[in-house]
Amino acid sequence: AMQCPAVKAAPSTVVPLTDDTRNLVEGCCSSKSKIGKRTKSSAGCEVHRFTAKEDLTKAETVKAAKAKIRDRRDSLWASIPCVGGCPFQIINALKGPKTRAKIRGHWKLFRKLWASFVEVAEHALSLGAVICFEWPRRCAYWRDKRVLAFIKKHNLVCVRVDGCMYGVKASRKSKRGMPMQKSWTICTS
């Protein structure tokens, strides 16, 4: 089980607040993200989504995401695709060289997106903003040395949640409306 130390104190040099608007920057999300949708309905909060279309592997997109995080009231939420780290990839790898190459491609994309996330997150943390990122609980990315080093460096807190605790329900026709366990780990400052 992953244990993270207590939350690190905000930096002592805090940028003065410029207005009443808060920003939520979402990385690697859907254009119809439920987090963004719910947050957008909150008074005084602007949602800035960076989807696959904007491509967070590009330097100009990283720069744009950093520009949206201005001070300690803002937040960064990242949902980097978990495909390469899915436990089923162990089984899928047995299908042959083409499948293994595809899995390696998912890991390559993860490493690029992770590097971009770290750059935006370091900026956010330097301003005292909150960062969060999530993957399914058993995703292999949680064991990646870069991820573990980042968690340790910033004394991040990791929380395990099950979707059914928060009203997540199946959307597939045969199971529609039934509670789903959907186990996640969310790591946050």
ZIWO-V756995 format. One record per run of one state. SS is the DSSP state (~ for helix, > for strand, _ for the rest). FROM is the first residue (numbers start at 1). LEN is the number of residues. If there is no record, write none. Layout:
# ZIWO-V756995
SS_FROM_LEN ; SS_FROM_LEN
This chain:
# ZIWO-V756995
__1_21 ; >_22_6 ; __28_6 ; ~_34_7 ; __41_4 ; >_45_6 ; __51_8 ; ~_59_10 ; __69_6 ; >_75_4 ; __79_4 ; ~_83_3 ; __86_3 ; ~_89_7 ; __96_1 ; ~_97_30 ; __127_3 ; >_130_7 ; __137_3 ; ~_140_4 ; __144_1 ; ~_145_9 ; __154_3 ; >_157_6 ; ~_163_4 ; __167_2 ; >_169_1 ; __170_9 ; >_179_1 ; __180_3 ; >_183_6 ; __189_1
